[in-house]
Amino acid sequence: MNYKRIIPCLDFFNGRIIKGTNFKNLVDIGDPLDVSKFYNDEGADEIAFLDISASIENRNQINHIISKISSKISIPLTVGGGIKSFLDFKNLFNSGADKISVNTHLIENFNFIEKIKLIYGSQCLISALDVKRFYNFNKIYYWNVYKKSGKIKTKYNLNDLIIKFLKLGIGELLITSIDRDGTLKGFDKELILKLSKIININIIVSGGGGSLLSILDILKIKNVNSLLLASILHNKIYSIFFIKNFLLNNGILLKI
């Protein structure tokens, strides 16, 4: 059965879970362990823990936190942020991570995908892309790829990078719309429809989840098997239980 998954996204910054809008204006949500345990008990299918300041600064600290979280939850844990080496993978797996999401290092080192696949298998690696819509002088738009937690614009547009990643055999794609992040205006449906036509792997969608109808519409798109939700959950607009009931009543296959 290909169950759809609802995944709370926990952005970690300076020891706390935070939430922003368009990757800016950060607001404190709470302690990482408390927030993880809350969503575990509320019925989340998985937790995504994304270190947006990383580990970059203190990898040992993050391993310790991941170990504490994994001991308190009963659902899979995906970890991302500042991952640059096989040692990072090994330490995070040893700390209790089930899957690892990599963004910047994959963009800068394409062959890392093949090496990780060889050692750990593609099922443990999530290729994460943060994208923002741009218009050229003819008012034709495309999605540009960013790195370093959305801070640095790369030379790649989404199409170019997806083609490279597909050739290397990525197993799962996490796509985040910077334009929609934290806005509660709904996912970038046009972006996801475009992606679904060119790839045949699982897509995790992030950025903009607001109304129940926007969540339902995105989950109906081919290859979309998971949603990352943050503001809608952190702001207590809807509970995971409520969202799942709505989706079940509208024909979406969920794991209960």
C-alpha positions in Angstrom: 0.0 0.0 0.0 1.3 3.5 -0.9 0.1 5.4 2.1 0.3 9.2 2.1 2.3 10.7 5.0 1.8 13.8 7.1 5.2 15.0 8.4 5.7 17.8 10.9 8.7 19.9 9.9 10.9 21.0 12.8 13.3 23.7 11.9 16.1 23.8 14.5 18.1 27.0 15.2 20.3 27.8 18.2 18.9 24.9 20.3 15.2 25.6 19.7 12.5 24.7 17.2 11.6 27.8 15.2 9.4 28.8 12.3 9.7 31.6 9.8 8.1 33.0 6.7 10.0 32.8 3.3 12.9 31.5 5.3 13.0 34.7 7.4 11.4 36.3 10.5 12.1 33.4 12.9 9.7 32.7 15.8 10.4 30.4 18.7 8.2 27.3 18.8 9.7 25.3 21.7 12.2 22.7 22.9 13.1 20.0 20.3 12.4 17.1 22.5 9.0 18.4 23.7 7.8 19.4 20.2 8.9 16.0 18.7 7.2 14.0 21.4 4.0 16.1 21.0 3.7 15.4 17.3 4.6 11.7 17.8 1.7 11.4 20.2 -0.6 13.4 18.0 -0.4 10.9 15.1 2.4 12.1 12.8 3.7 9.5 10.4 7.3 10.8 10.6 9.3 13.7 12.0 11.5 15.9 9.8 14.2 17.6 11.9 16.0 20.2 9.8 19.0 22.0 11.3 19.0 25.4 9.6 22.0 26.8 11.4 23.6 23.4 11.7 25.4 21.4 13.0 27.2 23.7 10.7 28.4 25.0 14.0 28.2 22.0 16.3 27.8 18.6 14.9 28.3 16.8 18.2 25.4 18.8 19.7 23.0 17.8 17.0 23.9 14.1 17.3 23.2 14.3 21.0 19.8 15.9 20.4 18.9 13.4 17.7 19.7 10.6 20.1 17.4 12.0 22.7 14.5 12.6 20.3 14.8 9.1 18.7 14.6 7.5 22.2 11.3 9.4 22.9 9.4 8.8 19.6 8.0 5.7 17.9 7.9 7.0 14.3 10.7 7.4 11.7 13.0 10.4 12.0 14.5 12.2 9.1 17.4 14.6 9.8 18.9 17.3 7.6 21.2 20.3 7.8 25.0 20.7 7.4 25.6 17.1 6.3 28.9 16.9 4.3 30.5 13.5 4.8 30.0 9.8 5.2 31.0 10.3 8.9 28.0 12.6 9.3 25.7 9.9 7.9 27.2 7.3 10.1 27.0 9.4 13.3 23.4 10.4 12.6 22.3 6.8 11.9 24.0 5.7 15.1 22.2 8.5 16.9 18.8 7.2 15.7 18.1 8.9 12.4 16.2 6.7 9.9 16.7 8.8 6.8 18.9 11.8 6.0 18.0 14.8 3.9 20.9 16.6 2.1 20.7 19.8 0.2 23.8 22.0 -0.2 26.4 19.1 -0.3 24.5 17.3 -3.1 24.3 20.5 -5.2 28.0 21.1 -4.7 29.1 17.4 -5.1 26.9 15.4 -7.4 28.9 12.2 -7.1 28.1 12.1 -3.4 24.7 10.6 -4.4 26.3 7.6 -6.0 28.6 7.1 -3.1 25.8 7.2 -0.5 23.7 4.8 -2.6 26.6 2.4 -2.8 27.1 2.3 1.0 23.7 2.9 2.4 21.2 2.5 -0.4 19.0 5.2 -2.0 16.1 4.6 0.4 18.0 6.4 3.2 18.8 9.5 1.3 16.4 12.4 0.6 17.5 14.9 -2.0 16.2 18.3 -0.8 15.8 21.3 -3.1 14.8 24.8 -2.0 13.4 26.8 -5.0 12.2 30.3 -5.7 10.3 31.5 -8.8 12.0 34.0 -11.0 10.9 35.9 -14.1 13.1 36.9 -17.1 12.7 40.0 -19.2 10.0 38.2 -21.3 8.1 37.6 -18.1 8.7 33.8 -18.6 9.3 32.3 -15.2 11.4 29.4 -13.9 12.3 28.1 -10.5 15.8 28.8 -9.3 17.5 26.5 -6.8 19.0 27.8 -3.6 21.4 26.4 -1.1 22.6 27.0 2.5 19.1 27.0 4.0 17.8 29.2 1.2 20.4 31.9 1.7 22.5 31.5 -1.5 21.2 31.4 -5.1 22.8 28.7 -7.2 23.5 28.8 -10.9 20.9 26.0 -11.4 17.3 26.2 -12.4 15.1 23.4 -11.2 14.8 21.5 -14.5 18.6 21.3 -15.0 19.2 20.0 -11.5 16.4 17.5 -11.6 17.8 16.0 -14.8 21.2 15.6 -13.1 19.7 14.1 -10.0 17.5 11.6 -11.9 20.5 10.4 -13.9 22.3 9.8 -10.6 19.3 7.8 -9.4 17.9 9.7 -6.4 15.3 7.8 -4.5 13.1 10.6 -3.0 12.8 14.3 -3.5 11.9 16.9 -0.9 10.9 20.1 -2.7 10.4 23.4 -0.8 8.9 26.5 -2.2 10.7 29.5 -0.6 7.9 31.8 -2.0 5.2 29.9 -0.1 7.2 29.0 3.0 5.3 29.9 6.2 2.7 31.9 4.3 -0.2 29.5 4.7 -1.3 30.4 1.2 -1.3 26.9 -0.1 1.4 24.8 -1.8 2.8 25.9 -5.2 0.6 23.5 -7.2 2.0 24.6 -10.5 5.5 23.7 -9.4 4.4 20.3 -8.2 2.4 19.5 -11.3 5.4 20.4 -13.4 7.6 18.1 -11.3 5.2 15.2 -11.4 5.3 15.2 -15.2 9.1 14.8 -15.4 9.9 12.5 -12.5 8.7 9.1 -11.3 9.9 9.0 -7.8 8.3 9.9 -4.5 7.9 13.7 -3.9 7.7 15.2 -0.5 6.2 18.7 -0.7 7.0 21.6 1.6 6.2 25.3 1.7 2.7 26.9 2.0 0.4 24.3 3.5 -2.6 26.3 4.8 -6.1 25.3 4.0 -7.4 21.7 4.1 -8.3 21.9 0.4 -4.7 22.9 -0.5 -3.4 19.8 1.4 -6.0 17.6 -0.3 -5.2 18.9 -3.8 -1.5 18.4 -3.5 -1.8 14.8 -2.2 -3.9 14.0 -5.3 -1.0 14.8 -7.6 0.9 11.8 -9.1 4.0 10.8 -7.1 3.3 13.1 -4.2 3.4 10.8 -1.2 4.2 13.1 1.7 3.6 16.6 3.0 5.9 18.6 5.3 3.7 20.8 7.5 5.0 23.5 9.9 3.0 26.7 10.4 -0.4 25.1 10.1 0.6 22.8 13.0 2.8 25.0 15.1 0.1 27.8 15.0 -2.5 25.2 16.1 -4.7 25.9 13.1 -5.4 22.2 12.7 -4.2 19.2 14.6 -2.7 16.2 12.7 -5.7 14.1 13.8 -8.1 16.6 12.3 -6.2 16.9 9.0 -6.0 13.1 8.7 -9.7 12.7 9.3 -10.5 15.2 6.6 -8.2 13.5 4.2 -9.6 10.0 5.0 -13.1 11.3 4.4 -12.0 12.6 1.0 -10.5 9.3 -0.2 -6.8 9.8 0.7 -5.1 6.5 1.8 -3.4 7.1 5.1 -1.7 4.9 7.6 -3.7 5.0 10.9 
